[in-house]
Amino acid sequence: MHTLGVIGGGNMARAIIEGAIRREVLKPESIIVAEIDEARLSEMAALGCAVTRHAGDVVDSEQIMLAIKPQVLAEVAEAIAPLPESKPVISIMAGRHSGTIRTALGELARVVRVMPNTPCQIGAGMSVIALGAGAQPGDEVLAERLFSAIGRCLTMDESHMHSVTAVSGSGPAYLFLLAEAMEQAADQLGLPRRDGRTLVAQTLLGAARLLNESDRTAAQLRQAVTSPGGTTAAALEVMFEGELPQIVAEALLAARRRGEELDTD
């Protein structure tokens, strides 16, 4: 019997499995992956995992992970439900409440929800875990080990998951948009394109590390670099006039609303 049966072999699944193997959370032979894409299947086989094209083949694993898009839950459920025995089911789907997942898979599913983000692919992810419908204390242990191997991990109540999705799940895209805008502005300022990209990427990396490793808040760090009447103050004045903080708040609210809608689609 395999320890973990993964349904879906996309980028996030690969990041999770590679991290688990690299950090010796699981041995590759203890993992089976179900995926219909032949190229992805070959990649998983190259890692040493057992592979299959049929989702039903993973049902006998000690735990199951749903590394799929929310829109294909019904299709997967047709292949594996109802589960023949009680076991944890780890879901990384955005927007699908644990109750919805348990209804699809049967009452023996003990659902543990996880919301990771794309920096998991380089071991710098942010993941949040929540015990969901049918889950028992301790069902989260493997999930915590898996996601701690590819970044930081927090445990929260499931009621926060739509907000978590808006903040950290979708969050990398917001930073990428800022980087894109800064690169375009650097080009307009006459900087060589390659150098502009380096300036932007390293600046954002350094600022993120400073925020992560400092005891000061984001507001305090911003104030420390903003001299009255200086260049930074001039730039921030434009951003505040454009109501950037309000735009960000409205964007995150929109992301949370869409997450809520996904569970009713």
C-alpha positions as CSV (number, residue, x, y, z in Angstrom):
1,M,0.0,0.0,0.0
2,H,1.2,3.5,-0.9
3,T,1.4,6.2,1.8
4,L,0.2,8.9,-0.5
5,G,-1.9,8.7,-3.6
6,V,-1.9,12.0,-5.6
7,I,-4.6,12.7,-8.2
8,G,-3.2,15.3,-10.6
9,G,0.4,15.7,-11.8
10,G,0.6,19.5,-12.5
11,N,3.2,22.0,-11.3
12,M,2.0,22.1,-7.7
13,A,1.8,18.4,-7.4
14,R,5.3,18.1,-8.7
15,A,6.6,20.7,-6.3
16,I,5.0,18.9,-3.4
17,I,6.4,15.5,-4.4
18,E,9.9,16.8,-5.1
19,G,9.9,18.6,-1.8
20,A,8.7,15.4,0.0
21,I,11.4,13.3,-1.6
22,R,14.2,15.9,-1.1
23,R,13.4,16.5,2.5
24,E,12.8,12.8,3.1
25,V,9.2,13.2,4.2
26,L,8.3,10.3,2.0
27,K,10.2,7.8,-0.2
28,P,9.4,8.0,-3.9
29,E,8.2,4.4,-3.9
30,S,5.6,5.3,-1.2
31,I,3.9,7.7,-3.6
32,I,1.5,6.9,-6.5
33,V,0.4,9.6,-9.0
34,A,-2.7,9.4,-11.2
35,E,-2.4,11.7,-14.3
36,I,-3.7,11.5,-17.8
37,D,-1.0,13.6,-19.4
38,E,1.7,11.3,-20.6
39,A,4.5,13.9,-20.3
40,R,3.6,14.6,-16.7
41,L,3.3,11.0,-16.0
42,S,6.8,10.4,-17.3
43,E,8.1,13.2,-15.1
44,M,6.6,11.6,-12.0
45,A,7.9,8.1,-13.0
46,A,11.4,9.7,-13.3
47,L,11.2,10.8,-9.7
48,G,10.7,7.2,-8.7
49,C,7.0,7.3,-8.0
50,A,4.5,4.7,-9.1
51,V,2.2,6.1,-11.8
52,T,-1.2,5.4,-13.4
53,R,-3.6,6.9,-15.8
54,H,-6.6,5.9,-13.6
55,A,-7.6,7.9,-10.5
56,G,-9.2,4.8,-9.0
57,D,-5.8,3.1,-8.7
58,V,-4.8,5.5,-5.8
59,V,-7.8,4.8,-3.6
60,D,-6.0,2.1,-1.6
61,S,-3.3,4.6,-0.4
62,E,-3.2,5.6,3.2
63,Q,-4.0,9.2,2.3
64,I,-5.2,10.8,-0.9
65,M,-4.2,14.2,-2.3
66,L,-6.5,16.1,-4.7
67,A,-4.1,18.2,-6.8
68,I,-6.7,19.1,-9.3
69,K,-8.7,22.1,-10.5
70,P,-12.0,22.7,-8.8
71,Q,-13.9,22.3,-12.1
72,V,-12.9,18.6,-12.4
73,L,-13.9,17.5,-8.9
74,A,-17.1,15.8,-10.1
75,E,-15.2,13.9,-12.8
76,V,-12.7,12.6,-10.3
77,A,-15.4,11.8,-7.8
78,E,-17.0,9.5,-10.4
79,A,-13.8,7.5,-10.5
80,I,-13.0,7.1,-6.8
81,A,-16.3,7.6,-4.9
82,P,-17.5,6.5,-2.5
83,L,-14.2,5.8,-0.7
84,P,-14.2,2.2,0.6
85,E,-12.6,3.1,3.9
86,S,-12.1,6.1,6.2
87,K,-8.9,8.1,5.4
88,P,-7.6,11.7,5.2
89,V,-8.1,13.4,1.8
90,I,-5.8,16.4,1.3
91,S,-7.3,19.0,-1.1
92,I,-5.3,21.9,-2.6
93,M,-8.3,23.1,-4.6
94,A,-9.2,26.8,-4.3
95,G,-12.8,27.5,-3.5
96,R,-14.1,24.0,-2.8
97,H,-15.4,23.8,0.8
98,S,-14.5,20.6,2.6
99,G,-18.2,19.8,2.9
100,T,-18.6,19.9,-0.8
101,I,-15.6,17.6,-1.2
102,R,-16.8,15.1,1.4
103,T,-20.3,15.0,-0.2
104,A,-18.6,14.2,-3.6
105,L,-16.3,11.5,-2.2
106,G,-18.5,9.9,0.5
107,E,-18.8,10.1,4.3
108,L,-15.6,8.2,4.9
109,A,-13.5,11.0,3.5
110,R,-11.7,13.0,6.2
111,V,-11.0,16.3,4.4
112,V,-7.9,18.4,5.1
113,R,-7.8,21.6,3.0
114,V,-4.5,23.2,2.1
115,M,-4.0,26.5,0.2
116,P,-0.4,26.7,-1.1
117,N,1.0,29.2,-3.6
118,T,3.4,29.0,-6.5
119,P,6.6,29.8,-4.7
120,C,6.3,26.3,-3.3
121,Q,8.0,25.4,-6.6
122,I,11.3,26.8,-5.3
123,G,10.8,25.8,-1.7
124,A,9.6,29.3,-0.6
125,G,5.9,28.8,-0.5
126,M,3.2,29.9,1.9
127,S,0.6,27.3,2.7
128,V,-2.3,27.3,5.1
129,I,-3.9,24.1,6.4
130,A,-7.4,23.6,7.8
131,L,-9.1,20.6,9.2
132,G,-12.3,20.2,7.3
133,A,-15.4,18.0,7.1
134,G,-14.9,14.6,8.8
135,A,-11.3,15.4,9.7
136,Q,-10.0,14.2,13.1
137,P,-7.1,15.8,15.1
138,G,-3.9,14.3,13.7
139,D,-5.2,14.1,10.1
140,E,-3.2,17.2,9.3
141,V,0.2,15.8,10.3
142,L,1.3,14.5,6.9
143,A,0.0,17.7,5.2
144,E,2.1,19.8,7.6
145,R,5.2,17.8,6.9
146,L,4.7,17.9,3.1
147,F,4.1,21.7,3.0
148,S,6.7,22.6,5.6
149,A,9.2,20.9,3.2
150,I,8.5,23.5,0.5
151,G,8.0,26.7,2.5
152,R,6.2,28.0,5.6
153,C,3.0,26.6,6.9
154,L,0.2,27.9,9.1
155,T,-2.9,26.1,10.5
156,M,-6.2,28.1,10.5
157,D,-9.9,27.5,10.7
158,E,-11.5,26.7,7.4
159,S,-13.7,29.7,7.7
160,H,-10.6,31.8,6.8
161,M,-9.7,29.9,3.6
162,H,-11.3,32.2,1.1
163,S,-9.5,35.1,2.6
164,V,-6.2,33.1,2.6
165,T,-6.7,32.3,-1.0
166,A,-7.1,36.1,-1.8
167,V,-4.0,37.1,0.2
168,S,-1.4,34.4,-0.2
169,G,-2.8,32.0,-2.7
170,S,-3.3,34.6,-5.4
171,G,-0.7,37.0,-3.8
172,P,2.3,36.1,-6.0
173,A,0.4,37.5,-9.1
174,Y,0.0,40.9,-7.4
175,L,3.8,41.1,-6.9
176,F,4.4,40.0,-10.4
177,L,2.1,42.7,-11.7
178,L,4.1,45.3,-9.6
179,A,7.3,43.9,-11.0
180,E,5.9,44.1,-14.5
181,A,4.9,47.7,-14.0
182,M,8.3,48.6,-12.5
183,E,10.2,47.0,-15.4
184,Q,8.1,48.9,-17.9
185,A,8.8,52.1,-16.0
186,A,12.5,51.4,-15.9
187,D,12.4,51.0,-19.7
188,Q,10.7,54.3,-20.0
189,L,13.4,55.9,-17.8
190,G,16.0,54.7,-20.3
191,L,17.6,51.8,-18.4
192,P,18.8,48.8,-20.4
193,R,16.0,46.2,-20.3
194,R,18.0,43.4,-18.9
195,D,19.5,45.7,-16.2
196,G,16.1,47.0,-15.4
197,R,14.8,43.5,-14.8
198,T,17.7,42.7,-12.5
199,L,17.2,46.0,-10.5
200,V,13.5,45.2,-10.0
201,A,13.8,41.5,-9.2
202,Q,16.6,42.0,-6.7
203,T,14.9,45.0,-5.1
204,L,11.7,43.1,-4.5
205,L,13.6,40.0,-3.3
206,G,15.6,42.1,-0.8
207,A,12.6,44.0,0.4
208,A,10.6,40.8,0.9
209,R,13.4,39.2,2.9
210,L,13.8,42.4,5.0
211,L,10.0,42.3,5.7
212,N,10.2,38.6,6.6
213,E,13.3,38.8,8.8
214,S,12.6,42.2,10.5
215,D,10.7,42.8,13.7
216,R,9.3,45.9,12.1
217,T,5.9,46.1,10.4
218,A,5.5,46.9,6.7
219,A,4.4,50.4,7.6
220,Q,7.4,51.0,9.8
221,L,9.8,49.7,7.1
222,R,8.2,52.0,4.5
223,Q,8.5,55.0,6.8
224,A,12.1,54.2,7.5
225,V,13.1,54.5,3.8
226,T,10.9,57.5,3.2
227,S,12.8,60.8,3.9
228,P,10.5,63.9,4.0
229,G,10.7,65.7,0.7
230,G,12.9,63.0,-0.8
231,T,12.6,60.8,-4.0
232,T,10.8,58.0,-2.2
233,A,8.3,60.4,-0.8
234,A,7.6,61.9,-4.2
235,A,6.9,58.4,-5.6
236,L,4.7,57.3,-2.8
237,E,2.7,60.6,-3.0
238,V,1.7,59.6,-6.5
239,M,0.7,56.1,-5.3
240,F,-1.4,57.4,-2.5
241,E,-3.1,60.0,-4.7
242,G,-4.0,57.0,-7.0
243,E,-5.5,55.3,-3.9
244,L,-3.2,52.3,-4.3
245,P,-4.0,50.9,-0.8
246,Q,-7.7,51.0,-1.6
247,I,-7.2,49.4,-4.9
248,V,-5.3,46.5,-3.3
249,A,-8.0,46.1,-0.7
250,E,-10.7,46.0,-3.4
251,A,-8.7,43.5,-5.4
252,L,-8.4,41.1,-2.5
253,L,-12.1,41.4,-1.7
254,A,-12.8,40.5,-5.4
255,A,-10.6,37.5,-5.1
256,R,-12.3,36.3,-2.0
257,R,-15.7,36.8,-3.5
258,R,-14.7,34.7,-6.5
259,G,-13.4,31.9,-4.2
260,E,-16.8,31.9,-2.5
261,E,-18.5,31.7,-5.9
262,L,-16.4,28.7,-7.0
263,D,-18.0,26.5,-4.4
264,T,-21.4,27.1,-5.9
265,D,-20.4,26.8,-9.6
